[in-house]
Amino acid sequence: VQLQASGGGLVQPGGSLRLSCAASGSILSRAVMGWYRQAPGKQRELVAVIGSGGSNNYADSVKGRFTISRDNAKNTVYLQMDNLKPEDAAVYYCNAYYYVLAQKRDYWGQGTEVTVSS
């Protein structure tokens, strides 16, 4: 299983970006998918997560600005980021996990960098 993240780049404060994470294989429909980020000198933190049924949850710092969604037919999860702030700058990683017989299978993408600067 491989996760391929894309969509990062340089954006001005207040701007928008959409990150994509394409999963190989057919895990997406049964996996919980999430986006994490890690800024220099900081720990990796959860940004948003979406369950296999579509329920989602967000970090307080991004609520109302970011939207996570998934397209199981395309094996892709998205993170729409609006009204970006300088503190959103980080490397963003997508994650997928699911359980097989109570054993967790956990996968990470390679990361895509988001820079927010004027």
Residue frames as a rotation matrix with the C-alpha (Angstrom) as fourth column:
VAL 1
0.583 0.812 0.000 0.00
0.812 -0.583 0.000 0.00
0.000 0.000 -1.000 0.00
GLN 2
-0.636 -0.772 0.021 1.32
0.772 -0.635 0.014 3.41
0.003 0.026 1.000 -0.91
LEU 3
0.557 0.730 -0.396 0.01
0.709 -0.666 -0.231 6.88
-0.433 -0.152 -0.888 -0.20
GLN 4
-0.453 -0.671 0.587 0.98
0.875 -0.459 0.152 9.70
0.168 0.583 0.795 -2.53
ALA 5
0.319 0.519 -0.793 0.42
0.677 -0.710 -0.192 13.21
-0.663 -0.476 -0.578 -1.19
SER 6
-0.551 -0.457 0.698 0.41
0.812 -0.486 0.324 16.25
0.191 0.745 0.638 -3.45
GLY 7
0.398 0.796 0.456 -0.85
0.730 -0.576 0.368 19.80
0.556 0.187 -0.810 -3.68
GLY 8
0.408 -0.303 -0.861 1.49
0.713 -0.484 0.508 21.67
-0.570 -0.821 0.019 -1.39
GLY 9
0.043 -0.440 0.897 3.11
0.833 -0.480 -0.276 24.90
0.552 0.759 0.346 -2.34
LEU 10
-0.850 -0.371 -0.374 3.57
0.507 -0.769 -0.388 28.55
-0.144 -0.520 0.842 -1.54
VAL 11
0.056 0.916 0.397 0.51
0.779 -0.290 0.556 30.62
0.625 0.278 -0.730 -0.78
GLN 12
-0.656 -0.233 0.718 -0.09
-0.128 -0.903 -0.411 34.03
0.744 -0.361 0.562 0.70
PRO 13
-0.909 0.381 -0.167 -1.88
0.235 0.141 -0.962 34.44
-0.343 -0.914 -0.218 4.02
GLY 14
-0.212 0.926 -0.311 -5.61
-0.538 -0.376 -0.754 34.21
-0.816 0.008 0.578 3.43
GLY 15
-0.313 0.015 -0.950 -5.11
-0.930 0.196 0.309 32.01
0.191 0.980 -0.048 0.40
SER 16
0.590 0.607 0.532 -6.22
-0.646 0.750 -0.139 28.45
-0.484 -0.262 0.835 -0.28
LEU 17
-0.569 -0.651 -0.502 -4.69
-0.810 0.548 0.208 25.14
0.139 0.525 -0.840 -1.22
ARG 18
0.682 0.713 0.161 -6.10
-0.727 0.684 0.055 21.68
-0.071 -0.155 0.985 -1.75
LEU 19
-0.499 -0.837 0.223 -4.02
-0.826 0.538 0.170 18.70
-0.262 -0.099 -0.960 -0.78
SER 20
0.588 0.623 -0.516 -4.66
-0.741 0.671 -0.034 15.28
0.325 0.402 0.856 -2.26
CYS 21
-0.411 -0.665 0.624 -3.63
-0.778 0.612 0.139 11.87
-0.475 -0.428 -0.769 -1.05
ALA 22
0.369 0.481 -0.795 -4.00
-0.849 0.524 -0.077 9.01
0.379 0.703 0.602 -3.49
ALA 23
0.010 -0.296 0.955 -3.89
-0.702 0.678 0.218 5.50
-0.712 -0.673 -0.201 -2.13
SER 24
-0.553 -0.209 -0.806 -2.80
-0.734 0.580 0.353 2.52
0.394 0.787 -0.475 -4.13
GLY 25
-0.921 0.240 -0.306 -4.93
0.310 0.928 -0.206 -0.54
0.235 -0.285 -0.929 -3.84
SER 26
-0.161 0.968 0.193 -8.42
0.101 -0.179 0.979 -0.57
0.982 0.177 -0.069 -2.45
ILE 27
-0.585 -0.134 -0.800 -7.83
0.760 0.252 -0.599 0.25
0.282 -0.958 -0.046 1.20
LEU 28
-0.916 0.051 0.397 -9.44
-0.119 -0.982 -0.149 3.62
0.382 -0.184 0.906 1.19
SER 29
-0.089 0.996 0.028 -13.01
-0.336 -0.057 0.940 2.48
0.938 0.074 0.339 1.58
ARG 30
0.620 0.353 -0.701 -12.28
0.439 0.584 0.683 0.72
0.651 -0.731 0.207 4.85
ALA 31
-0.319 -0.875 -0.365 -9.55
0.862 -0.108 -0.495 2.97
0.393 -0.472 0.789 6.21
VAL 32
0.759 0.297 -0.579 -9.65
0.521 -0.810 0.269 5.91
-0.390 -0.506 -0.770 8.54
MET 33
0.136 -0.688 0.713 -7.80
0.853 -0.285 -0.438 8.65
0.504 0.667 0.548 6.70
GLY 34
0.738 0.103 -0.667 -6.09
0.531 -0.699 0.479 11.60
-0.417 -0.708 -0.570 8.24
TRP 35
0.443 -0.641 0.626 -3.89
0.307 -0.548 -0.778 14.55
0.842 0.537 -0.046 7.57
TYR 36
0.632 -0.394 -0.668 -1.09
0.682 -0.127 0.720 15.44
-0.369 -0.910 0.188 9.94
ARG 37
0.729 -0.471 0.497 1.45
0.070 -0.671 -0.739 18.22
0.681 0.573 -0.456 9.82
GLN 38
0.501 -0.663 -0.556 4.84
0.812 0.139 0.566 18.89
-0.298 -0.735 0.609 11.23
ALA 39
0.922 -0.239 0.305 6.42
-0.115 -0.921 -0.373 22.31
0.370 0.309 -0.876 11.41
PRO 40
0.047 -0.989 -0.140 10.16
0.122 0.145 -0.982 22.75
0.991 0.029 0.128 11.98
GLY 41
-0.803 -0.507 0.314 11.06
-0.254 -0.187 -0.949 22.10
0.539 -0.842 0.021 15.60
LYS 42
-0.221 0.809 0.545 7.58
-0.961 -0.086 -0.263 20.87
-0.166 -0.582 0.796 16.46
GLN 43
-0.711 0.067 0.700 5.96
-0.049 0.988 -0.144 17.50
-0.701 -0.137 -0.700 16.89
ARG 44
-0.881 0.470 -0.055 3.73
0.033 0.177 0.984 16.04
0.473 0.865 -0.171 14.26
GLU 45
-0.725 0.687 0.043 0.12
-0.238 -0.192 -0.952 16.90
-0.646 -0.700 0.303 14.99
LEU 46
-0.457 0.679 0.575 -3.24
0.839 0.544 0.024 15.73
-0.296 0.493 -0.818 13.75
VAL 47
-0.966 0.174 -0.192 -4.99
-0.230 -0.917 0.326 18.20
-0.120 0.359 0.926 11.48
ALA 48
-0.018 0.989 -0.149 -8.09
-0.984 -0.044 -0.172 16.34
-0.176 0.144 0.974 10.36
VAL 49
-0.928 -0.197 0.317 -9.40
-0.172 0.979 0.107 12.81
-0.331 0.045 -0.942 10.18
ILE 50
-0.091 0.916 -0.391 -12.24
-0.995 -0.070 0.068 11.19
0.035 0.395 0.918 8.28
GLY 51
-0.330 0.036 0.943 -13.72
-0.406 0.897 -0.176 7.82
-0.853 -0.441 -0.281 9.01
SER 52
-0.941 -0.046 0.334 -14.75
0.237 0.615 0.752 5.20
-0.240 0.787 -0.568 6.51
GLY 53
-0.119 0.984 0.129 -18.33
0.977 0.140 -0.164 6.36
-0.179 0.106 -0.978 6.90
GLY 54
0.003 0.049 0.999 -17.48
0.614 -0.788 0.037 9.99
0.789 0.613 -0.032 6.36
SER 55
0.913 0.269 -0.307 -17.48
0.405 -0.497 0.767 11.26
0.054 -0.825 -0.563 9.93
ASN 56
0.152 -0.898 0.413 -14.73
0.496 -0.292 -0.818 13.77
0.855 0.329 0.401 10.51
ASN 57
0.785 -0.034 -0.618 -12.87
0.569 -0.354 0.742 15.61
-0.245 -0.934 -0.259 13.19
TYR 58
0.469 -0.583 0.664 -10.53
0.330 -0.581 -0.744 18.58
0.819 0.568 -0.080 13.14
ALA 59
-0.446 -0.655 -0.610 -7.88
0.886 -0.225 -0.406 20.19
0.128 -0.721 0.681 15.25
ASP 60
0.377 0.639 -0.670 -9.25
0.743 -0.641 -0.192 23.28
-0.552 -0.426 -0.717 16.95
SER 61
-0.280 -0.615 -0.737 -6.73
0.084 -0.780 0.620 25.44
-0.956 0.112 0.270 15.14
VAL 62
-0.989 -0.138 -0.052 -8.16
-0.044 -0.057 0.997 24.59
-0.141 0.989 0.050 11.71
LYS 63
-0.370 0.922 0.114 -11.87
0.817 0.381 -0.434 24.26
-0.443 -0.067 -0.894 12.42
GLY 64
0.543 0.692 -0.477 -13.92
0.313 -0.693 -0.649 26.37
-0.779 0.203 -0.593 10.07
ARG 65
0.245 -0.537 -0.807 -11.00
-0.768 -0.616 0.176 26.80
-0.592 0.576 -0.563 7.67
PHE 66
-0.770 -0.574 -0.278 -10.05
-0.634 0.635 0.442 23.27
-0.077 0.516 -0.853 6.58
THR 67
0.423 0.897 0.130 -12.29
-0.832 0.441 -0.335 20.59
-0.358 0.033 0.933 5.13
ILE 68
-0.748 -0.613 0.256 -11.38
-0.484 0.767 0.421 16.93
-0.454 0.190 -0.870 4.80
SER 69
0.446 0.877 -0.180 -13.21
-0.788 0.289 -0.544 14.77
-0.425 0.384 0.819 2.28
ARG 70
-0.554 -0.608 0.569 -12.77
-0.264 0.776 0.573 11.46
-0.789 0.167 -0.591 0.56
ASP 71
0.305 0.568 -0.764 -13.63
-0.949 0.119 -0.291 9.94
-0.074 0.814 0.576 -2.79
ASN 72
0.104 -0.270 0.957 -13.53
-0.380 0.879 0.289 6.19
-0.919 -0.393 -0.011 -2.35
ALA 73
0.889 0.272 0.369 -14.06
0.219 0.455 -0.863 5.60
-0.403 0.848 0.345 -6.06
LYS 74
0.739 -0.665 0.108 -10.82
-0.224 -0.394 -0.891 7.46
0.635 0.635 -0.440 -6.76
ASN 75
0.518 -0.545 -0.659 -9.03
0.811 0.558 0.176 6.12
0.272 -0.626 0.731 -3.68
THR 76
-0.454 -0.661 0.598 -8.26
0.472 -0.747 -0.467 9.71
0.756 0.070 0.651 -2.76
VAL 77
0.368 0.485 -0.794 -8.66
0.917 -0.329 0.224 11.88
-0.152 -0.811 -0.565 0.30
TYR 78
0.007 -0.266 0.964 -8.52
0.527 -0.818 -0.230 15.65
0.850 0.510 0.135 0.13
LEU 79
-0.049 0.015 -0.999 -7.77
0.901 -0.431 -0.050 18.50
-0.431 -0.902 0.008 2.49
GLN 80
0.235 0.208 0.949 -9.20
0.638 -0.770 0.010 21.82
0.733 0.603 -0.314 1.39
MET 81
-0.183 -0.411 -0.893 -7.39
0.935 -0.353 -0.029 24.56
-0.303 -0.841 0.449 3.24
ASP 82
0.314 0.383 0.869 -8.87
0.619 -0.776 0.118 28.05
0.720 0.501 -0.481 3.19
ASN 83
0.832 0.006 0.555 -7.88
-0.285 -0.853 0.437 31.27
0.476 -0.521 -0.708 4.89
LEU 84
0.483 -0.722 -0.495 -4.39
0.712 0.653 -0.258 29.96
0.510 -0.228 0.830 5.43
LYS 85
0.960 -0.213 0.183 -2.27
-0.281 -0.746 0.604 31.50
0.007 -0.631 -0.776 8.15
PRO 86
0.165 -0.977 -0.136 1.50
-0.788 -0.048 -0.614 31.59
0.593 0.208 -0.778 8.55
GLU 87
-0.305 -0.282 0.910 1.17
-0.874 0.463 -0.149 29.12
-0.379 -0.840 -0.388 11.43
ASP 88
0.764 0.574 0.296 -0.29
-0.374 0.767 -0.522 26.56
-0.527 0.288 0.800 9.02
ALA 89
0.409 -0.684 -0.604 3.07
-0.803 0.046 -0.595 26.27
0.434 0.728 -0.530 7.29
ALA 90
0.068 -0.356 0.932 4.38
-0.649 0.694 0.313 22.75
-0.758 -0.626 -0.184 7.70
VAL 91
-0.810 -0.176 -0.560 4.96
-0.522 0.652 0.550 19.50
0.268 0.738 -0.620 5.92
TYR 92
0.080 0.939 0.334 1.62
-0.949 0.174 -0.264 17.76
-0.306 -0.296 0.905 5.62
TYR 93
-0.916 -0.387 -0.108 1.40
-0.400 0.898 0.182 13.99
0.026 0.209 -0.977 5.73
CYS 94
0.172 0.973 -0.155 -1.51
-0.896 0.220 0.385 11.76
0.409 0.072 0.910 4.95
ASN 95
-0.826 -0.352 0.440 -2.17
-0.539 0.721 -0.436 8.65
-0.163 -0.597 -0.785 6.96
ALA 96
0.135 0.864 -0.485 -4.38
-0.757 0.406 0.512 5.64
0.639 0.298 0.709 6.54
TYR 97
-0.870 -0.395 0.297 -5.11
-0.494 0.689 -0.530 2.94
0.005 -0.607 -0.794 9.04
TYR 98
0.292 0.933 -0.212 -7.50
-0.809 0.359 0.465 0.04
0.510 0.036 0.860 9.40
TYR 99
-0.224 -0.303 0.926 -7.72
-0.839 0.544 -0.025 -3.13
-0.496 -0.783 -0.376 11.40
VAL 100
0.106 0.202 -0.974 -7.42
-0.625 0.775 0.093 -6.71
0.774 0.598 0.208 10.25
LEU 101
0.439 0.143 -0.887 -8.33
0.430 0.833 0.348 -9.18
0.789 -0.534 0.304 12.97
ALA 102
0.948 0.069 -0.311 -7.63
0.310 -0.428 0.849 -6.57
-0.075 -0.901 -0.427 15.63
GLN 103
-0.038 -0.997 -0.071 -4.22
0.824 -0.071 0.562 -5.83
-0.566 -0.037 0.824 14.17
LYS 104
0.650 0.284 -0.705 -3.66
0.015 -0.932 -0.362 -2.25
-0.760 0.225 -0.610 13.08
ARG 105
0.033 -0.597 0.802 -2.31
0.992 0.120 0.049 -1.59
-0.125 0.793 0.596 9.62
ASP 106
0.609 0.065 -0.791 -0.86
0.273 -0.953 0.132 1.90
-0.745 -0.296 -0.598 9.45
TYR 107
0.089 -0.534 0.841 0.43
0.996 0.063 -0.065 3.72
-0.018 0.843 0.537 6.37
TRP 108
0.289 -0.097 -0.952 2.00
0.234 -0.958 0.168 7.13
-0.928 -0.271 -0.254 5.76
GLY 109
0.869 -0.045 0.492 2.51
0.468 -0.244 -0.849 9.23
0.158 0.969 -0.191 2.68
GLN 110
0.012 -0.997 0.072 5.75
0.956 -0.010 -0.293 11.03
0.293 0.072 0.954 1.93
GLY 111
0.007 0.028 -1.000 4.62
0.646 -0.763 -0.016 14.53
-0.763 -0.645 -0.023 2.87
THR 112
0.055 0.016 0.998 3.91
0.858 -0.513 -0.039 17.68
0.511 0.858 -0.042 0.92
GLU 113
-0.610 -0.467 -0.640 5.16
0.759 -0.576 -0.303 21.06
-0.228 -0.670 0.706 2.05
VAL 114
0.481 0.767 0.425 2.91
0.776 -0.598 0.200 24.04
0.407 0.234 -0.883 2.60
THR 115
-0.666 -0.676 -0.315 4.47
0.742 -0.643 -0.190 27.48
-0.074 -0.360 0.930 2.90
VAL 116
0.524 0.838 0.150 2.33
0.827 -0.543 0.144 30.44
0.202 0.049 -0.978 3.90
SER 117
-0.249 -0.703 -0.666 4.10
0.691 -0.611 0.386 33.70
-0.679 -0.364 0.638 3.38
SER 118
0.853 0.500 -0.152 3.63
0.287 -0.692 -0.662 37.09
-0.436 0.521 -0.734 1.82
